[in-house]
Amino acid sequence: GTPTSSACAHMAVSQIIVNQPPTAVLTVGDNCHDPTVACYRDFYGPSWGRFKAITHPMSGNHDYLTTGATPYYDYFNGAGSNTGPAGDRDKGYYSFDIGSWHFVGLNTQCSQVGGCSAGSPQYTWLENDLKTHPARCTLAFWHIPLFSSGGRASANARGLFTLLYNYNADVVLNGHDHIYERFAPQRYDGVGDTARGIRQFIVGTGGANHTSIASVQSNSEVRNVDTFGVLKLTLYPDRYDWQ
């Protein structure tokens, strides 16, 4: 749509990345709110698509409004390709490494991929992936947050978050709520844990529009509901900075 002060700011937000080129770009779902071939061609492509070669995408509930999230997988994997940067079409979860960091993209459209709870294919895959990638630092990203002050959190990822906690993951990135929120390190049950808790960020500020704060949750440190932008992470072998 036509950019305004409160919506359709995808081109302006993606320009931030043009001005500060990163090693990689992660998306946290709902890449196109109207998930059509035309949206990816005419709106995502000219804006966020400028970084397609270095993008590690994740799907959201809007991407699956089209059966099988076909435009999403066709765009990132190639038309008709079963696998690619977005993972296998019937899974949509995958992992990769950048430097000494291990990254895990998880699909919280659970009904589309055989579930997210203990014993599901995705849960079993994640457990095996974490066992075989004992990186010092691990970052996971998916769409629907386990914790959010924006009112759209869901417990469907609690099992996955628990696994990440048990294997000493460091950072989780989410979307879904169109806000920015940063949490202090915490456990899967919301108990603060400065020793080995996971710090979660919600970065739903990529350009669509903003939503509001419903109820401030425990361990929430910072919230913003009126600024578009990106989260810049600088990764070191033993720590990370954010801006």
Residue, then its C-alpha position, 0 to 999 in steps of 0.5 A: g500500500t501507500p506509505t503513511s506515518s503509521a503503516c506501509a513503511h517497509m521501504a523506509v525500514s529496509q533502507i536502514i539495512v541498506n545504510q548499515p549492511p549486515t552479514a545476515v537478515l532474519t525475518v520473524g514471520d508475516n513477510c506479506h500480510d496479503p500472502t500472494v505472488a503479487c505481494y512478494r513481487d511488488f512490495y516485499g521484493p523491492s524493499w526487504g527483498r533487496f537482501k534476499a541473498i543474505t536473508h534467513p526467513m521464517s513464516g508467520n500465520h499470515d504467510y499460511l493464509t495461502t494453502g501451504a504458504t506457497p507464495y512464501y516458499d516459492y519466493f524464498n526457495g524457488a517456484g516449486s522447489n521443495t527445499g531452500p533457504a526457508g527449509d523444507r515446505d512441509k517443515g519450514y524449520y532449519s538451522f545454520d551457523i554464522g561464525s561461532w553462533h548457531f541459529v535455529g529457525l522454528n515454525t510456530q504454525c504448529s498445525q501445519v508441521g505436525g505440532c510443536s510440543a514434546g514428541s512432535p517431529q519439530y521438537t524431536w528435530l530441535e532436540n537432535d539439532l541442539k545435541t549435535h551443535p553444542a555451540r557456545c552461543t545459540l539464537a532461535f527465531w520464530h513468529i508467535p512469542l511465548f511471552s509478550s505484553g502485546g496480548r498475542a502470546s501463545a503457549n504453543a512454543r513452550g516446549l521448544f523454548t524449554l528445550l532451548y533453555n535446557y541447552n543453554a540458548d541465549v537469544v530468542l527473536n519473535g514477531h506477531d505483535h507489531i511492537y518492539e519489546r525486550f525481556a530480561p533473561q528468563r526461563y520457559d515458565g517466565v521466572g527471571d534467570t540472570a544466570r542462564g535465562i534466555r533474552q527474548f526480543i519481539v521485533g514486529t516493527g518492520g513496516a506494516n502498522h503498530t499494535s498496542i500494549a495489552s498488559v505489561q508482562s513480568n521481566s519486560e524491560v522496554r516496550n515501544v508501539d510507535t516506532f518502525g525499525v529493525l533490531k541490530l545484533t552484533l555477535y561476538p564469540d562469547r557475547y552479543d550487543w543490540q541496538 
